[in-house]
Amino acid sequence: MGGGCRTCWRKWHGVVLGQLLSLLLTGTGVFSEALFRGADVSVPGLQNFIMYAALATIYGAFWFRRARRKRREQELAAQFRVGPGADSRLRDVEGDTIPEQKHEASLAAPWYVYALIALADVQGNFLAVLAYRYTTIASATLLDCFSIPVVMVLSRLFLRVTYGRRNFAGVLMCLCGLSMVVLIDLGLGSESETRGSNPALGDALVVLAASCYAVSNVAQEVMVKRHDRIEYLFLLGSFGCFFAGIQVAATEHETLSAAHTWPAKVWTFILGYVVCLFGMYSSISKFLETFDAAFLNISLLSSDVWAVFAGHLIFHDAIAPLYVLALLVIVGGVLMYNSQMPEGPAEARERQYSSGAMNDLAPIEISDETPRAQSRFENLALAQS
């Protein structure tokens, strides 16, 4: 009984973790909405800058502490190898001492790789927020799903991931559920809703933002699976803080000039946003150690429905009963996708060998007439005779 529960949990804990990530993403939207509705303040650049700074500070402390520990271990090992007395037997046969290792902290990947990932991530956040100035929320929500096919294409090209029929069926179910949300929003739209000042530009910005998110997610999957999760978060925060700081200085300097007049609730909402997004980034990196970026993106689709329920409970917005059906369809799509996990190149080769060529090999029968190799002892006996 216990083994069955553990097996079930290993198979489906990705669904639970994905929904927790979706709730954290909903929390970022709730605090941003509260910041705008309750205090008439909109500083998405500053909010992201603080979050990236928190990533760089906290995970940077972990990274440097680990680097110091490794350096101490290298120093102790070097002293043991070249030390006097009994340790001198560890010198090489010619009497030369073994050269000391460098004690510099090295990166698992080049620094510019982290810089490019951070640039894509920051630009995705910036373009997504900018798009709301020109298009409607319904259009932005629908087009944001463009990240899913982009992730699947990138994973296929660069990670050699193979998707099955149930994976595609799960993605289709999730997109259908999200389309239901958009149609419900259009049917319940208020009279003040418009198509935006420039819908074509806004839609193009959303598509670019979704592409940036897809690149960031696939690159993050590669970094946390093949390299170092702590180092990734540290350098993502460092470079993200740099790029976000440039955007804040360029676009929000006038708003920040009045920051000294903001009430305490403004900073409370900003802190809540930072905590939720920090927890989301930290959990996503852990999520991608086991699962893939496509599964992450379809899991986050349910955040749109959770946001509707949060808006009803916190801001008393109207809610339609069909939202429950939309949520069930999206969660059903997530379960469908998770029922057949995509195969990487190693899994595909293993399956091919176990079901194909390896099974075609006939067992080799050895008879008395089959010549066999003689041992060196038999050769010696023959030579003496």
Backbone hydrogen bonds, N-H to C=O, Kabsch-Sander energy under -0.5 kcal/mol:
donor,donor_aa,acceptor,acceptor_aa,energy
5,C,1,M,-2.0
6,R,2,G,-2.2
7,T,3,G,-2.4
8,C,4,G,-2.4
9,W,5,C,-2.4
10,R,6,R,-2.4
11,K,7,T,-1.5
12,W,8,C,-2.2
13,H,9,W,-2.0
15,V,12,W,-0.8
16,V,12,W,-1.3
17,L,13,H,-2.8
18,G,14,G,-2.5
19,Q,15,V,-1.9
20,L,16,V,-1.9
21,L,17,L,-2.2
22,S,18,G,-1.9
23,L,19,Q,-2.0
24,L,20,L,-2.1
25,L,21,L,-2.5
26,T,22,S,-2.1
27,G,23,L,-2.2
28,T,24,L,-1.7
29,G,25,L,-1.6
30,V,26,T,-2.5
31,F,27,G,-2.4
32,S,28,T,-2.0
33,E,29,G,-2.6
34,A,30,V,-2.6
35,L,31,F,-2.1
36,F,32,S,-1.8
37,R,33,E,-3.2
38,G,34,A,-2.5
39,A,35,L,-1.1
40,D,36,F,-1.0
41,V,35,L,-1.6
47,Q,43,V,-2.1
48,N,44,P,-2.3
49,F,45,G,-2.3
50,I,46,L,-2.3
51,M,47,Q,-1.7
52,Y,48,N,-2.7
53,A,49,F,-2.2
54,A,50,I,-2.1
55,L,51,M,-2.2
56,A,52,Y,-2.5
57,T,53,A,-2.3
58,I,54,A,-2.5
59,Y,55,L,-1.8
60,G,55,L,-0.5
60,G,56,A,-0.9
61,A,57,T,-1.6
62,F,58,I,-1.6
63,W,59,Y,-2.4
64,F,60,G,-2.6
65,R,61,A,-2.0
66,R,62,F,-2.2
67,A,63,W,-2.3
68,R,64,F,-2.4
69,R,65,R,-2.0
70,K,66,R,-2.3
71,R,67,A,-2.1
72,R,68,R,-2.3
73,E,69,R,-2.1
74,Q,70,K,-2.2
75,E,71,R,-2.2
76,L,72,R,-2.5
77,A,73,E,-2.2
78,A,74,Q,-2.4
79,Q,75,E,-2.4
80,F,76,L,-2.0
81,R,77,A,-1.8
82,V,78,A,-2.0
83,G,79,Q,-1.0
87,D,84,P,-1.4
88,S,85,G,-1.8
89,R,86,A,-1.2
90,L,87,D,-1.9
91,R,88,S,-1.9
92,D,96,D,-1.7
95,G,92,D,-1.8
106,S,104,E,-0.6
113,V,110,P,-1.0
114,Y,110,P,-1.0
115,A,111,W,-1.9
116,L,112,Y,-2.2
117,I,113,V,-2.1
118,A,114,Y,-2.6
119,L,115,A,-2.3
120,A,116,L,-2.2
121,D,117,I,-2.3
122,V,118,A,-2.9
123,Q,119,L,-2.4
124,G,120,A,-2.0
125,N,121,D,-1.9
126,F,122,V,-2.5
127,L,123,Q,-3.1
128,A,124,G,-1.9
129,V,125,N,-1.7
130,L,126,F,-2.4
131,A,127,L,-2.0
132,Y,128,A,-0.7
132,Y,129,V,-0.8
133,R,130,L,-1.6
134,Y,131,A,-1.7
135,T,131,A,-1.8
140,A,136,T,-2.3
141,T,137,I,-2.7
142,L,138,A,-2.1
143,L,139,S,-2.7
144,D,140,A,-1.5
145,C,142,L,-1.2
146,F,143,L,-2.0
147,S,144,D,-1.6
148,I,145,C,-1.8
150,V,146,F,-1.5
151,V,147,S,-2.6
152,M,148,I,-2.3
153,V,149,P,-2.3
154,L,150,V,-2.7
155,S,151,V,-2.8
156,R,152,M,-1.8
157,L,153,V,-2.4
158,F,154,L,-2.9
159,L,154,L,-0.6
159,L,155,S,-1.1
161,V,155,S,-1.7
162,T,343,E,-3.4
163,Y,161,V,-0.5
168,F,164,G,-1.9
169,A,165,R,-2.6
170,G,166,R,-2.3
171,V,167,N,-2.2
172,L,168,F,-2.3
173,M,169,A,-2.3
174,C,170,G,-2.2
175,L,171,V,-2.4
176,C,172,L,-2.2
177,G,173,M,-2.5
178,L,174,C,-2.4
179,S,175,L,-2.3
180,M,176,C,-1.9
181,V,177,G,-1.5
182,V,178,L,-2.1
183,L,179,S,-2.6
184,I,180,M,-2.4
185,D,181,V,-2.4
186,L,182,V,-2.4
187,G,183,L,-2.1
188,L,184,I,-2.0
189,G,186,L,-0.6
193,E,190,S,-1.3
197,S,133,R,-0.6
198,N,134,Y,-1.4
202,G,198,N,-2.5
203,D,199,P,-2.9
204,A,200,A,-2.0
205,L,201,L,-2.2
206,V,202,G,-2.0
207,V,203,D,-2.2
208,L,204,A,-2.3
209,A,205,L,-2.6
210,A,206,V,-2.8
211,S,207,V,-2.1
212,C,208,L,-2.3
213,Y,209,A,-2.5
214,A,210,A,-2.2
215,V,211,S,-2.4
216,S,212,C,-2.5
217,N,213,Y,-2.7
218,V,214,A,-2.5
219,A,215,V,-2.4
220,Q,216,S,-2.3
221,E,217,N,-2.2
222,V,218,V,-2.0
223,M,219,A,-2.3
224,V,220,Q,-2.6
225,K,221,E,-1.6
226,R,222,V,-2.4
227,H,223,M,-1.8
232,Y,228,D,-2.0
233,L,229,R,-2.3
234,F,230,I,-2.2
235,L,231,E,-2.5
236,L,232,Y,-2.8
237,G,233,L,-2.2
238,S,234,F,-1.9
239,F,235,L,-2.6
240,G,236,L,-2.5
241,C,237,G,-2.2
242,F,238,S,-1.6
243,F,239,F,-2.5
244,A,240,G,-2.8
245,G,241,C,-2.0
246,I,242,F,-1.5
247,Q,243,F,-1.8
248,V,244,A,-2.5
249,A,245,G,-2.3
250,A,246,I,-1.6
251,T,247,Q,-2.4
252,E,248,V,-2.3
256,L,252,E,-2.3
257,S,253,H,-0.8
258,A,255,T,-1.3
259,A,256,L,-1.7
261,T,258,A,-1.6
262,W,259,A,-1.5
266,V,263,P,-1.0
267,W,263,P,-0.9
268,T,264,A,-1.8
269,F,265,K,-2.4
270,I,266,V,-2.2
271,L,267,W,-2.3
272,G,268,T,-2.3
273,Y,269,F,-2.3
274,V,270,I,-2.4
275,V,271,L,-2.6
276,C,272,G,-2.2
277,L,273,Y,-2.6
278,F,274,V,-2.8
279,G,275,V,-2.4
280,M,276,C,-1.9
281,Y,277,L,-2.6
282,S,278,F,-2.3
283,S,279,G,-2.2
284,I,280,M,-2.7
285,S,281,Y,-1.8
286,K,282,S,-1.1
287,F,283,S,-2.8
288,L,284,I,-2.6
289,E,286,K,-0.8
290,T,287,F,-1.3
291,F,287,F,-2.7
296,L,292,D,-1.6
297,N,293,A,-2.2
298,I,294,A,-2.2
299,S,295,F,-1.7
300,L,296,L,-1.7
301,L,298,I,-0.6
302,S,299,S,-0.9
303,S,300,L,-1.5
304,D,301,L,-1.6
306,W,302,S,-2.5
307,A,303,S,-2.4
308,V,304,D,-1.1
309,F,305,V,-1.8
310,A,306,W,-2.5
311,G,307,A,-2.6
312,H,308,V,-1.8
313,L,309,F,-2.3
314,I,310,A,-2.9
315,F,310,A,-0.6
315,F,311,G,-1.0
317,D,311,G,-1.9
323,Y,320,A,-1.9
324,V,321,P,-1.4
325,L,321,P,-0.8
326,A,322,L,-2.4
327,L,323,Y,-2.5
328,L,324,V,-2.2
329,V,325,L,-2.3
330,I,326,A,-2.3
331,V,327,L,-2.8
332,G,328,L,-2.4
333,G,329,V,-2.0
334,V,330,I,-2.1
335,L,331,V,-2.4
336,M,332,G,-2.3
337,Y,333,G,-2.5
338,N,334,V,-2.3
339,S,335,L,-1.2
340,Q,337,Y,-1.2
343,E,162,T,-2.4
348,A,344,G,-2.4
349,R,345,P,-2.1
350,E,346,A,-2.3
351,R,347,E,-2.4
352,Q,348,A,-2.4
353,Y,349,R,-2.7
354,S,350,E,-2.4
355,S,351,R,-1.8
356,G,352,Q,-1.6
358,M,353,Y,-1.2
359,N,356,G,-0.6
360,D,356,G,-1.0
361,L,357,A,-0.6
361,L,358,M,-0.6
365,E,363,P,-0.5
367,S,365,E,-0.6
370,T,367,S,-1.1
379,N,375,S,-2.1
380,L,376,R,-1.8
381,A,377,F,-2.0
382,L,378,E,-2.3
383,A,379,N,-2.0
384,Q,380,L,-2.0
385,S,381,A,-1.8
